[in-house]
Amino acid sequence: MNHAERMARFAGTDLYVVITEAFCGGRTAVEVLDACLEAGVRLIQFREKDSGGLDLYDKVRAFRERTRLAGALLIVDDRLDMALAAEADGVHLGQEDLPLEVARRVAPDLVLGASSHNLDEALAAQAAGASYINIGPIFPTQTKSVPTGDVGPEMIEYIAPHLTVPFTCMGGIKSHNIHEVVARGAQHVAVVTAVTTADDVAAAARELRAAMRGGV
């Protein structure tokens, strides 16, 4: 797929599940992935910061095989090389990762996600070629440390009107507060432990997806 085709698929997604095996409640990352795909999740991020080399490649390939069969997009956190090698759909880059301009030049067809914590970072990422901007962390979170702390759901309303590319939001979003981000216009909501540590992963994903559609 080219970039336009991937972004067309992106537009049709809702819940964005970020999977790290350390936050999978004792299960393997693949087991959690399979449950998410069963629940209809079609936007997945593979995030393993402590793996490398062949081990990391093998893990990304396993995710790629399953997401491809399900018709889901696979985004790899940080590692453009692994995203390209495993034929993933994109890579998500933080403020300290490979510059977006470089990633876009190397991988013109990939979806490039960019983290932002404020309007200046969001606009800079958009200008540099990001396919989508992540806004966050919205609420306090234990899965990622950022110097800004949580930015609050109000940040969505502050940043979103200035964007010409889609945005995601992430950070401490659970079933009890997801309505706060949806009410502010979020169409792509990223979560980690709200799904990955749940006793029933598929049920948790379905509940959040229903909440995004106004079903609960």
Backbone as a ProteinNet text record, in pm:
[ID]
protein_1_A
[PRIMARY]
MNHAERMARFAGTDLYVVITEAFCGGRTAVEVLDACLEAGVRLIQFREKDSGGLDLYDKVRAFRERTRLAGALLIVDDRLDMALAAEADGVHLGQEDLPLEVARRVAPDLVLGASSHNLDEALAAQAAGASYINIGPIFPTQTKSVPTGDVGPEMIEYIAPHLTVPFTCMGGIKSHNIHEVVARGAQHVAVVTAVTTADDVAAAARELRAAMRGGV
[TERTIARY]
84.1	0	86.7	34.9	105	51.3	106.2	69.1	-79.2	-131.4	-271.8	-364	-330.9	-413.7	-409.6	-292.8	-281.8	-360.3	-353.7	-425.4	-576.6	-619.8	-762.1	-808.5	-725.5	-757.5	-752.5	-655	-642.3	-770.7	-825.4	-945.6	-1062.8	-1063.5	-1173.2	-1154.6	-1046.9	-1021.2	-1074.7	-1080.9	-1123.9	-1024.8	-1033	-942.8	-803.9	-702.1	-561.4	-493.7	-465.3	-408.8	-257.6	-187	-41	-3.9	72.2	100.2	247.3	272.5	405.2	392.9	475.5	456.2	463.4	542.8	552.6	419.7	330.3	199	87.5	116.3	17	-37.8	-17.4	-76.9	-31.4	94.9	148.1	125.6	53.7	32.5	137.8	148.5	239.7	175.6	259.4	209.3	122.5	159.1	81.5	-57.2	-67.1	-198.3	-288	-232.7	-309.5	-345.8	-251.8	-280.5	-397.4	-394.4	-501.4	-637.6	-641.8	-767.6	-815.6	-723	-759.5	-816.4	-751.7	-799.3	-935.6	-956.8	-1087.6	-1196.3	-1159.8	-1256.1	-1277.2	-1210.4	-1230.4	-1135	-1034.5	-934.5	-854.2	-841.5	-772.1	-656.4	-612.9	-495.5	-415.4	-298	-214.3	-75.7	-22	118.1	197.7	308.7	402.7	508.3	517	614.5	694.3	821.1	912.7	1045.8	1068.7	1188.6	1311.7	1293.3	1405.7	1452.3	1397.6	1440.3	1518.8	1595.3	1671.7	1712.7	1770.5	1825	1721.3	1765.2	1680.4	1557.4	1572.1	1458.6	1347.6	1383.9	1285.1	1222.6	1304.2	1253.3	1151.4	1184.2	1092.6	959	963.5	840.1	756.3	822.5	749	688.6	762.2	711.4	588.2	588.9	472.4	350.6	371	261.8	217.4	314.9	281.1	195.1	230.4	154.9	10.1	-10	-145.4	-226.2	-163.9	-237.4	-271.1	-183.8	-212.8	-334	-338.6	-451.7	-583	-576	-696.5	-731.9	-645.6	-670.1	-647.5	-558	-529.1	-398.1	-388.8	-264.6	-170.6	-43.4	58.7	157.9	168.3	264.3	370	496.1	606.5	657.4	673.2	722	872.2	912.4	1053.6	1134.1	1122.9	1219.8	1177	1220.8	1191.3	1252.4	1372.7	1437.7	1355.6	1300.3	1219.9	1086	1029.9	904.7	923.4	1030.9	1058.9	1092.4	1176.3	1218.4	1101.4	1008	895.2	774	788.6	680.2	557.9	583.2	475.4	417.9	310.4	244.5	297.8	367.7	415.7	505.5	548.3	634.7	588.9	594.6	559.7	686.8	709.5	833.9	807.2	886.8	877.8	965.9	966.6	1042.6	1193.1	1240.4	1384.3	1425	1334.8	1362.9	1412	1422.9	1465.8	1381.3	1443.5	1365.8	1262.9	1147.1	1039.8	1079.6	1152.1	1193.1	1275.6	1362.4	1445.8	1361	1274.1	1188.1	1100.5	1047.2	962.7	1041.6	1165.4	1248.9	1282.4	1309.9	1346.4	1225.5	1110.4	991.9	869.5	860.7	751.4	613.5	606.4	476	427.2	511.2	470.4	390.6	305	235	335	353	445.6	366.6	369.8	306	407.5	361.1	451.3	387.5	465.3	417.6	424.9	324.7	329.9	268.6	319.7	269.9	213.6	226.8	176.5	156.9	102.9	71.4	196.2	301.8	423.5	479.5	484.7	535.8	445.5	315.5	221	236.7	247.7	261.2	395.2	500.1	631.9	629.7	565.9	557.4	475.7	366.6	283.9	363.3	436	515.7	627.6	675.4	786	740.7	609.3	561.5	491.3	451	379.4	246.4	210.5	81.4	-29.5	4.9	-88.6	-9.8	-77.5	-16.7	-81.6	-1.4	-56.6	-49.8	-160.9	-170	-174.6	-84.8	-87.7	40.1	47.6	-53	-171.3	-291.1	-411.8	-432.8	-425.2	-439.5	-310.4	-292.8	-173	-160.7	-39.7	-17.2	108.2	108.4	224	306	259.3	325.9	431.6	434.7	533.8	562	688.6	726	759.8	694.9	726.6	746	831.7	861.9	744.7	646.4	535.9	432.7	427.1	314.8	191	75.1	-45.8	-90	-144.2	-179.6	-328.3	-408.9	-551.8	-628.7	-754.7	-835	-858.3	-845.3	-863.9	-761.4	-645.6	-541.8	-587.1	-678.4	-730.3	-799.5	-887	-959.4	-866.6	-755.3	-660.5	-578.1	-537.5	-449.3	-525.5	-630.2	-696.6	-737.2	-791.1	-832.2	-718.2	-595.3	-479.7	-420.6	-475.1	-417.7	-489.2	-410.6	-465.7	-448	-384.8	-369.7	-449.4	-480.7	-554	-473	-543.5	-473.7	-523.6	-437.2	-473.8	-453.3	-507	-478.1	-453.2	-372.3	-325.2	-286.2	-284.6	-234.2	-341	-345.1	-436.5	-582.6	-611.7	-751	-807.9	-919.1	-984.7	-1133.8	-1206.6	-1349.9	-1425.5	-1377.2	-1450.7	-1425.5	-1321.8	-1295.5	-1284.9	-1304.4	-1289.1	-1389.4	-1505.4	-1605.3	-1553	-1457.5	-1405.1	-1323.2	-1254.9	-1176.8	-1263.6	-1359.2	-1449.9	-1533.7	-1578.5	-1659.6	-1583.1	-1450.1	-1366.6	-1319	-1377.3	-1350.7	-1254.5	-1209.4	-1114.3	-1183.1	-1128.4	-1181.1	-1088.5	-965	-865.9	-804.1	-845.6	-804.4	-707.7	-588	-485	-483.9	-473.9	-471.4	-366.5	-322.5	-233.7	-304.6	-285.7	-330	-481.3	-556.9	-702.7	-750	-668.9	-699.2	-602.5	-472.3	-374.1	-364.3	-401.9	-397	-534.2	-636.2	-771.5	-779.4	-866.5	-887.1	-935.6	-1024.2	-1076	-1040.6	-933.2	-881	-982.6	-1040.9	-1136.4	-1257.2	-1307.1	-1423.3	-1390.3	-1270.4	-1228.7	-1219.3	-1164.4	-1153.1	-1290.8	-1379.8	-1515.9	-1587.3	-1568.2	-1632.7	-1585.6	-1454.5	-1401.1	-1445.9	-1450.5	-1496	-1643.3	-1722.3	-1863.1	-1878.3	-1795.2	-1799	-1764.3	-1671.9	-1636.4	-1750.4	-1833	-1948.4	-2071.7	-2053.6	-2165.5	-2258.3	-2206	-2291.9	-2302	-2212.5	-2220.4	-2205
-121.2	0	125	228.1	355.9	435.7	555.3	635.7	671.2	710.3	749.8	633.9	515.5	397.9	364.5	376	348.6	451.8	576.4	679.3	666.3	613.8	587.9	481	380.6	278.7	338.5	422.9	489.1	564.4	631.3	711.9	627.6	500	412.4	341.5	372.1	305.9	389.6	325.9	399.7	377.4	263.2	235.1	199.1	253.3	233.6	168.4	40.1	-32.5	-45.2	1.9	-4.5	-123.4	-217.4	-342.4	-352.4	-364.7	-389.4	-510.6	-610.4	-736.3	-717.7	-621.3	-596.7	-552.1	-502.8	-458.3	-548.4	-675.7	-769.3	-863.9	-832.4	-911.3	-1055.7	-1079.9	-1215	-1296.4	-1239.6	-1307.1	-1263	-1333.2	-1288.7	-1174.2	-1094.4	-983.4	-1033.9	-1147.7	-1204.9	-1247.5	-1303.9	-1341.8	-1219.1	-1111	-987.4	-931.9	-936.2	-890.5	-968	-1098.2	-1180.1	-1143.6	-1118.2	-1081.1	-944.6	-851.1	-719	-729.7	-808	-824.3	-891.7	-986.7	-1052.4	-951.5	-850.1	-747.7	-639.5	-650.9	-555	-438.4	-438.8	-331.2	-341.6	-230.6	-232.5	-132.7	-86.9	1	-41.8	-96.2	-157	-94.4	-66.8	-25.1	-129.9	-169.5	-260.3	-175.5	-189.5	-110.6	-201.8	-220.8	-298.2	-225.2	-148.7	-66	-141.9	-261.7	-334.6	-450.5	-462.8	-568.6	-507.8	-591.5	-544.2	-659.4	-627.6	-727.7	-826.4	-950.7	-1055.4	-1080.6	-1072.6	-1095.5	-994.5	-868.5	-764.8	-784.7	-815.9	-838.3	-952.1	-1061.6	-1176.3	-1138.6	-1058	-1015.9	-925.9	-833.2	-745	-825.2	-923	-1006	-1083.8	-1134.1	-1206.5	-1114.8	-991.5	-893.5	-861.8	-849.1	-815.3	-923.8	-1048.9	-1158.2	-1156.6	-1135.7	-1138.3	-1014.9	-898.9	-777.6	-777.4	-829.2	-834.1	-923.6	-1038.2	-1129.4	-1066.1	-982.5	-918.7	-789.3	-743.6	-615.9	-496.7	-513.7	-406.7	-337.7	-210.6	-135.8	-166.5	-180.3	-203	-87.7	-21	87.2	37.4	59.9	20	143.1	132.5	244.2	264.8	385.8	429.2	378.5	250.2	183.3	180.3	280.2	283.8	164.4	124.3	11.2	-115.5	-139.8	-259.4	-249.8	-130.7	-112.9	-145	-98.1	-125.9	-273.1	-329	-467.6	-564.2	-535.5	-625.3	-590.2	-488.3	-444.1	-398.2	-327.7	-268.2	-148.6	-92.9	18.5	154.4	158.6	288.2	279.8	396.2	407.3	529.2	517.6	631.2	685.2	815.5	878.7	981.4	973.8	1069.6	1190.2	1281.4	1405.1	1381.8	1271.3	1244.4	1137.8	1097.9	993	1051.9	967.3	1008.8	1125.3	1228.4	1342.6	1299.9	1359.4	1323.7	1347.5	1454.3	1483	1368.4	1311.9	1200.6	1076.6	1048.3	930.7	940.1	1057.8	1073.8	1054.9	1101.9	1084.7	937.1	866	724.7	637.1	673	586.9	669.1	710.1	797.5	734.1	601.2	534.5	495.4	514.3	473.8	582.8	537.6	628.1	671.1	800	852	921.3	862.2	924	1003.7	1109.7	1195.2	1231.4	1221.6	1260.2	1411	1466.5	1608.4	1628.2	1728.9	1760.8	1902.5	1975.3	2112.2	2153.5	2270.7	2316	2334.6	2389.7	2412	2281.1	2179.1	2048.9	1988.1	2002.2	1946.8	2013.1	2144.6	2216	2186.9	2173.9	2141.4	2003	1907.7	1772.4	1770	1842.2	1849.3	1907.8	2014.5	2078.2	1987.4	1898.6	1809.8	1685.8	1667.3	1555.6	1444.8	1468.3	1364.6	1332.2	1204	1160	1182.5	1167	1195.7	1245.2	1319.4	1376.2	1312.5	1265.4	1219.3	1332.4	1354.2	1455.5	1384	1421.1	1355.6	1380.2	1316.4	1229.5	1311	1263.5	1336.5	1333.1	1212.6	1191.8	1131.7	1130	1066	921.2	879.1	743.7	685.1	555	484.2	414.6	418.9	341.9	420.2	551.3	631.6	757.8	790.6	910.5	1023.6	1137.6	1254.8	1374	1467.4	1579.2	1673.2	1672.4	1766.7	1724.6	1596.3	1547.3	1543.4	1516.7	1508.5	1649	1655	1785.1	1816.2	1716.7	1738.5	1728.4	1686.6	1672.4	1804.9	1915.5	2046.4	2072.3	2005.1	2025.1	1979.8	1883.5	1836.8	1952.5	2021.7	2133.7	2248.1	2260.3	2368.4	2339.3	2212.3	2176.4	2140.4	2062.2	2003.7	2104.3	2222	2314.1	2362.2	2348.2	2394.4	2285.2	2164.2	2052.5	2027.7	1991.6	1950.8	1801.9	1733.6	1588.1	1530.8	1400.7	1340.1	1344.9	1328	1320.6	1202.2	1151.9	1053.1	1118.3	1057.8	1105	983.9	1003.2	890.2	938.1	843.1	871.5	860.1	748.8	731.7	722.8	693.5	686.5	548.4	549.3	426.7	435.2	329.7	327.8	439.3	481.5	582.6	725.8	745.5	883.2	898.2	790.4	799.1	896.8	911.6	1005.9	1149.2	1179	1315.8	1351	1253	1281.1	1271.3	1178.5	1166.7	1293.6	1347.8	1470.4	1588.8	1581.2	1689.4	1662.2	1563.2	1540.3	1428.8	1353.7	1245.5	1131.2	1093.9	982.1	861.4	882.9	774.8	782.2	692.8	697.2	583	617.2	517.3	479	349	297.8	188.3	166.4	53.3	-35.7	-8.1	-100.7	-113.5	-15.1	-27.5	-151.3	-194.7	-316.9	-429.2	-400.3	-508.9	-580.1	-514.3	-580.6	-629.6	-609.4	-651.3	-802.8	-850.3	-994.5	-1052.9	-980.8	-1021.3	-910.6	-930.8	-827.7	-790.6	-890.7	-864.7	-787.2	-824.4	-755.2	-610.2	-586.9	-450.2	-365.2	-422.3	-348.6	-318.8	-416.1	-393.8	-284.4	-284.3	-183.4	-43.3	-27.4	104.5	147.1	54	87.2	128.3	59.9	96.7	235.2	264.1	396.1	506	478.7	578.3	603.8	502.9	518.1	568.2	594.4	641.9	533	410.5	296.4	267.6	326.2	303.8	437.8
0	0	0	-62.2	-54.9	64.5	83.2	199.7	198	84.6	75.8	110.7	63.9	93.8	242.1	301	444.2	525.7	486.2	560.8	542.7	429.7	411	509.6	531.4	631.9	772.4	796	926.5	959.8	862.7	884.5	932.2	896.5	934.6	1066.7	1138.8	1266.7	1382.4	1499.7	1618.4	1732.7	1798.3	1910.4	1858.5	1922.6	1883.1	2003.3	1993.1	2107.5	2092.8	2195	2200	2288.2	2232.5	2302.9	2339.1	2467.7	2524.2	2614.9	2594.5	2668.1	2819.3	2866.2	3010.4	3069.4	2985.7	3031.8	2979.8	2966.9	2914.2	3021	3147	3254.1	3258.3	3223.3	3227.9	3101.1	3005.8	2877.8	2777.8	2667.4	2563	2486.5	2423.4	2342.8	2228.5	2172.5	2061.3	2107.6	2227.8	2280.4	2294.1	2343.7	2358.2	2221.3	2128.8	1992.9	1932.9	1943.2	1885.1	1944	2074.1	2138.1	2088.6	2068.9	2017.4	1875.6	1793	1655.7	1653.9	1744	1755.8	1790.2	1868.8	1910.6	1805.1	1692	1584.6	1582.5	1668.7	1667	1537.6	1468.5	1339.8	1333	1448.1	1455.5	1577.6	1551.9	1655.2	1651.6	1770.1	1777.9	1855	1797.4	1862	1932.2	2063.8	2139.4	2231.6	2199	2284.1	2287.2	2391.1	2397.5	2446.6	2503.2	2560.8	2474.3	2354.3	2262.5	2147.6	2080.4	1966.2	1876.8	1762.7	1674	1623.3	1609.2	1552.6	1637.8	1769	1858.2	1831.4	1818.2	1791.3	1654.2	1555.8	1420.8	1418.8	1485.7	1488.8	1552.8	1657.6	1724.4	1633.5	1565.4	1474.7	1359.9	1308.6	1199.8	1243.6	1365.9	1415.4	1419.7	1463.2	1464.4	1321.6	1230.6	1092.4	1027.7	1050	989.9	1036.5	1166.2	1220.6	1180.6	1184.7	1147.5	999.6	917.6	774	746.8	810.5	791.6	837	941	995	923.3	833.8	767.1	858.5	956.9	1053.3	1019.1	1054.8	1038.3	1154.7	1123.8	1226.6	1226	1339.6	1360	1458.4	1428.1	1515.2	1589.1	1718.9	1798.7	1777	1747.2	1742.4	1622.9	1591	1503.8	1357.4	1283	1139.9	1068.4	1108.1	1042.3	1055.3	1173.9	1195.2	1122.3	1118.4	1045.5	897.7	840.5	699.7	677.2	762.6	744.4	755	846.5	868.4	783.4	698.7	610.9	690.5	799.8	878.1	802.8	855.8	788	829.4	942.1	985.9	1106.4	1150.2	1267.4	1346.8	1479.7	1565.2	1627.4	1610.6	1654.5	1763.7	1869	1977.8	1951.5	2045.8	2031	2022.5	2078.5	2079.5	1978.1	1890.4	1792.7	1660.8	1560.9	1427.5	1378.3	1322	1272.6	1167.4	1174.4	1081.8	935.9	910.2	771.9	714.5	797.5	752.9	730.7	825.7	813.5	689.1	660.7	542.2	414.4	411.6	293.6	270.3	378	368.2	339	396.4	387.4	346	221	177.2	186.2	184.2	185.5	324	426.7	560.6	631.2	721	812.2	918.8	935.2	1036	1146	1264.2	1379.6	1457.9	1521.3	1599	1731.6	1837.8	1970.4	1987.5	2054.9	2089.2	2227.1	2297.9	2430.9	2437.6	2325.7	2320.9	2175.7	2154.8	2019.4	1934.5	1989.6	1911.5	1858.1	1943.7	1899.5	1793.2	1810.2	1713.2	1576.8	1575.2	1448.4	1381.7	1462.1	1405.7	1342.4	1408.2	1354.3	1226.2	1225.1	1104.9	988.1	1012.8	907.7	858.5	945.9	910.1	835.6	820.2	739.8	814.4	938.5	1013.4	946.2	950	896	996.6	1124.5	1232.4	1352.2	1437.8	1558	1680.1	1773.4	1900.2	2002.4	2070.8	2175.7	2310.1	2400.4	2530.6	2609.6	2726.9	2786.6	2838.6	2808.3	2846.4	2997.3	3054.1	3197.8	3252.3	3383.4	3440.8	3394.7	3363.6	3313.8	3375.4	3392.3	3446.8	3338.5	3213.4	3109.1	3033	3052.4	2981.4	3060.5	3073.5	3148.4	3052.2	3071.1	2989.7	3082.3	3045.4	3134.4	3157.1	3067.2	3078.8	3182.9	3214.9	3293.6	3205.6	3264.8	3183.7	3140.5	3019	2961.6	2974.9	3010.7	3028	2898.3	2905.1	2782.8	2711.1	2782.3	2719.3	2609	2618.9	2518.7	2380.3	2376.4	2247.5	2175.4	2245.4	2185.9	2148.3	2218.7	2191.9	2066.4	2049.6	1938.4	1811.7	1823.8	1707.4	1599.7	1633.3	1526.9	1437.9	1484.5	1407.7	1317.9	1324.6	1250.7	1118.6	1019.1	889.9	868.5	962.6	958.8	1076.2	1072	1183.6	1312.7	1424.1	1551.5	1632.6	1716.8	1816.7	1952.6	2056.4	2191.4	2279.3	2381.9	2460.4	2599.6	2693.3	2826.8	2932.3	3002.7	3114.2	3076.3	2951.4	2906.9	2941.5	3012.4	3058.8	3025.3	3062.4	3032.5	3103.4	3221.6	3297.8	3249.2	3167	3122.4	2970.6	2897.3	2752	2691.2	2757.2	2706	2705.5	2793.2	2799.7	2675.7	2618.4	2497.4	2372.8	2373.3	2259.1	2245.8	2358.4	2356.4	2299.9	2304.9	2252.7	2111	2047	1906	1872.6	1971.5	1943.9	1870.3	1757	1678.7	1681.7	1722.7	1731.9	1871.7	1958.8	2098.7	2126.8	2172.1	2198.5	2346	2371.3	2507.7	2519.3	2642.7	2671.1	2772.2	2899.7	3003.9	3014.4	2968.1	2972.8	2898.1	2802.4	2727.7	2762.7	2759.8	2764.9	2898.5	3007.4	3137.9	3183.1	3102.7	3140.4	3151.4	3239.7	3251.5	3119.8	3054.3	2923	2824.9	2752.5	2662	2555.3	2492	2383.8	2435.5	2552.1	2608.6	2641.3	2695.3	2727.6	2601.6	2495.5	2369.4	2311.9	2318.1	2267.1	2346.9	2477.8	2562	2525.7	2505.9	2471.5	2332.3	2239	2105.2	2106.2	2185.7	2199.6	2261.1	2359.6	2423.6	2324.3	2235.4	2133.5	2036.9	2017.4	1929	2002.4	2131.8	2210.4	2256.1	2257.9	2291.9	2439.8	2520.2	2665.9	2736.3
[MASK]
++++++++++++++++++++++++++++++++++++++++++++++++++++++++++++++++++++++++++++++++++++++++++++++++++++++++++++++++++++++++++++++++++++++++++++++++++++++++++++++++++++++++++++++++++++++++++++++++++++++++++++++++++++++++

